[in-house]
Amino acid sequence: MIEEVFRKYLEIKSINDLNEAQAPSKNNYSLNLIELRDFQINKFFYKKIGKKCYWVDRLAWTDQNWIEYVSNKNLITYILKNNDNLVGYCEIVLNKEKQESEIAYFGILEEYFGKKLGGFFLSEAIKKSFLLNVKRVWVHTCSLDHKNALNNYLARGMKVFKSEIQKKEIA
């Protein structure tokens, strides 16, 4: 089935514009940089989170494609954990020439929905992005993403700089 997909591109140009959400107080959440690149982590989250959001671009990738992708020195992956339990991930792609970073993929596993983690996690991802000495952090979202995704980006202080409608095959 072909569906119209509404896509929004958002940006934040200063850490001072970040409306930070606080960490949930009842649990021990931490953001962890993946220093030893392991394509299986990115692949796991991409498939698990992306299943509901129709992330399909990488489903045909071989392990070699994944290895090449995570080997990119400009790709930075963070994992959100609750103690030792995996909660979510984000991939940040740094563009040093443009002094910007893209939050390329961002999401939380379904079993952690409704726990007020999205705002906290996005706040942390934006802060980590600005630590890369950039002047702009951007992301795109669409109508297939989690129903709170766009509102979360806007609530953190991001501004829409481009919108488009695409037709996409939804299986």
Stockholm file with secondary structure:
# STOCKHOLM 1.0

chainA/1-171         MIEEVFRKYLEIKSINDLNEAQAPSKNNYSLNLIELRDFQINKFFYKKIGKKCYWVDRLAWTDQNWIEYVSNKNLITYILKNNDNLVGYCEIVLNKEKQESEIAYFGILEEYFGKKLGGFFLSEAIKKSFLLNVKRVWVHTCSLDHKNALNNYLARGMKVFKSEIQKKEIA
#=GR chainA/1-171 SS CEEEEEEEEEEECCGGGCCCCCCCSSSCEEEEECCSCCHHHHHHHHHHHHHHHTCCTTTTCCHHHHHHHHTCTTEEEEEEEETTEEEEEEEEEEETTTTEEEEEEEEECGGGTTSSCHHHHHHHHHHHHHTTTCSEEEEEEETTSCTTHHHHHHHTTCEEEEEEEEEEECC
#=GC SS_cons         CEEEEEEEEEEECCGGGCCCCCCCSSSCEEEEECCSCCHHHHHHHHHHHHHHHTCCTTTTCCHHHHHHHHTCTTEEEEEEEETTEEEEEEEEEEETTTTEEEEEEEEECGGGTTSSCHHHHHHHHHHHHHTTTCSEEEEEEETTSCTTHHHHHHHTTCEEEEEEEEEEECC
//
